[in-house]
Amino acid sequence: MHSYTWLLLTVLALATACKKTRTTADLTIAKLEGIWLISHEENKGDTLVYRPQTYPFPPARGRTGFAIKSYGRFEQFDIAPTDGLIGRPGAWTLDRKIYLHIRLTQGQDPSYTLQILELDSVNQILKVRRLPENE
């Protein structure tokens, strides 16, 4: 009877560990999805700081950003000639959970890669570094 109990506990532990691994990967993508706007007041060096659009930003002339959408859809928000935002559609892929590859369908900078340095949904912050084109 003791060996059956041990076997059952082992199987349950393995099943739980497998479930957590899959959930962690899913949560990383789920945390990335949404509309992120630049928080230029917090940028330091080559580290760019983004916050969700619902974040209480201080007043600013304009904030660029992007939307990471499900199924690999992406939209980059640039400052429009009338000081509003204009969206440029594209696609994204995530590589090794830290490299966000962006491919825009129009305009300048048609593709680039962001290295994710920090993603914290509790503190509502996404820190990235835009990699040079040759990396």
N, C-alpha and C positions, 0 to 999 in steps of 0.2 A: 504494500500500500504506500509506503514511504517513497519508493522509486516513481510511482505514478504521480504523486503530488509534485515531486521534483521535476518530472518531465512536463507536467502541465504548466508549472510556473515558468519553466524555461521557454516553452512555446509562447506563452503570453508575453513574456519579456521581449522576445524576438519580434513578435507581431507589433508590439507597441513601439519598438525602436524603428522598425520599417515605416510605420505610419508617421512618426515624427519627422523622419528624413524627408518624406514626400511632402508633408505639410510645410516644412521650412522652405523648400524650394518654391512652393506655390505662394507662400506669404511674401517672399522677396518680390515676386512679380506683382502681386496684389498691392504691395506697399508702393511700388513704382508708379502704378497706374493712377492717373489724375492730372490735374492742371498745376504746373509748377511755374512760379514767377520769380525772376531774379531779385535777390535781396542785396543790391549792390553795396549797401551800407556795411554788409558783413563780409564781402569779398576780401580775401587776403592773398596777395601774390597771385599765383596762377590757380588758386582755389576759388571756384565760383559757388556761391550759396544760393539755393532756391528754396522757396517756401510754398505751401499750397496756396491757391488763390484766395482761400478763406482766412488766411493769416492777417492779423491787424497791422499791415505795413504803415510806416510813417508816410506822409505825403511825398510824392515824387512826380517828376515831369512825365515819366513813362516807365513801364517795366516790360521788358521782353520776357519770353518764357517759352514753354512748350506743353503740349498735352501728350501724355503717353496713354494710348488707348489699347483696348483688348485686341487680340488677333494681329498684333504687330503693326497696328495703325499708329501714326504719329502726326502731329501738327506743330509746326514751329510758329511762334508769334513774334513778329518783328514790328517796329514802330512804322506806322503808315505815314504817308505825306501829310495827313490831316491830324497827326499826333495820336490817333487811335492805334489799334493793333490790327495787323493784317496777318492772316494765317497762310502758311505754306504747307501743303500736305506731303506726307512721306511715309516711311516705314522704319521700324526699329527691330533689332534683335539683341538679345542679351547673351554675352559670351563669358563663361566662367564666373557668372554672377557679379562681375565687376566692370565689364566693358559693355557699354551701351553703344551699339553701332547704329548710326542714323543715316538714312538715305532719303534726301528730299527730291521731289519730282520736278521742281522748278526753281529758278533763281540762282543767286550766287551760293557758294559753299554747298554743292549738291550732296556731299557726304562727309561725315566726320565721326569721330569716336569720342565718347565721354567716359572717363574712368571714374567709377563711383568710389568715392573716398569714405562717405558716411551716409547712411540712410536710417533716420530715426523718426518713426511715426509718432512717438510720444512727444518729442520736442518739435515735431513738424519741421524737419530740416533734411535737405538733400545737398550734400557737398560733392562736387565733381571737379575734375580737371580735364580740360579739352586737350586731347593729344595731338601732337603735330601729325600732319598727313602721312609721314613715312613710318609711324609706329604701328 
